[in-house]
């Protein structure tokens, strides 16, 4: 009878579910906070109005330079950060359940 030693050794070397959950959650949180901070700060830097896309499509410049549009992008950044904070609470509850 053939045995599958690679499968047996793979089960022994698998990371526990808690570590995998923590790693996935940490990457998820980093994503939300990074995108949130990017959307929060980017509209107010010089690169927002001087970039390659605006050189290709100059008719977008009035929209991109509009303060209401910048405020909307800033609002999306705030929402992203708030989702990240909500996920921290959700992750803490799930980690307590996995213990």
C-alpha positions in Angstrom: 0.0 0.0 0.0 1.3 3.4 -0.9 1.5 6.1 1.7 1.7 9.8 1.2 4.4 11.1 3.5 4.2 14.5 2.1 0.6 14.9 3.2 1.4 13.6 6.7 4.3 16.0 7.1 2.3 18.8 5.6 -0.3 18.4 8.3 2.3 18.5 11.1 3.9 21.6 9.7 0.7 23.5 9.1 0.4 26.8 11.0 -2.3 26.9 13.6 -5.5 28.5 12.5 -5.0 31.3 15.0 -1.7 32.4 13.4 -3.1 32.3 9.9 -6.1 34.3 11.0 -3.9 36.9 12.7 -1.6 37.2 9.6 -4.6 37.6 7.3 -6.2 40.1 9.5 -3.0 42.1 9.9 -2.6 42.4 6.2 -6.2 43.3 5.8 -5.8 46.1 8.4 -2.6 47.4 6.9 -4.5 47.6 3.5 -7.4 49.6 5.0 -5.2 52.0 6.9 -2.8 52.6 4.1 -5.5 53.3 1.5 -7.3 55.4 4.0 -4.3 57.5 4.8 -3.5 57.8 1.1 -7.0 59.0 0.3 -6.9 61.3 3.3 -3.6 63.1 2.4 -3.1 62.7 -1.4 -5.6 65.3 -2.6 -3.7 68.0 -0.7 -0.2 67.3 -2.1 1.3 68.8 -5.3 1.2 65.4 -7.1 -2.6 65.4 -7.1 -2.8 68.3 -9.6 0.5 67.6 -11.5 0.5 64.1 -12.7 0.8 62.2 -16.0 -3.0 61.4 -16.3 -3.8 65.2 -16.2 -1.2 65.8 -18.9 -3.0 63.2 -21.0 -6.5 64.5 -20.2 -6.3 68.2 -19.3 -10.1 68.4 -19.4 -10.1 66.6 -16.0 -8.0 69.3 -14.3 -11.0 71.5 -13.2 -12.7 68.4 -11.6 -9.5 67.2 -9.9 -8.7 70.7 -8.6 -12.2 71.2 -7.2 -12.2 71.4 -3.4 -15.5 69.6 -3.2 -14.0 66.7 -5.1 -11.0 66.7 -2.9 -13.3 66.7 0.1 -15.1 63.7 -1.3 -11.9 61.8 -1.7 -10.9 62.8 1.9 -14.2 61.5 3.1 -13.6 58.1 1.4 -10.2 58.0 3.3 -12.0 58.6 6.6 -14.5 55.9 5.8 -11.6 53.5 5.0 -9.9 54.3 8.3 -13.2 53.8 10.2 -13.7 50.4 8.5 -10.2 49.5 9.6 -11.1 50.4 13.2 -14.3 48.4 13.0 -12.3 45.4 11.7 -9.9 45.7 14.7 -12.9 45.2 17.0 -14.2 42.4 14.9 -10.8 40.7 14.8 -10.4 40.9 18.6 -13.7 39.2 19.1 -12.8 36.4 16.7 -9.4 35.9 18.3 -11.0 35.5 21.7 -13.4 33.0 20.2 -10.5 31.0 18.7 -8.7 30.7 22.1 
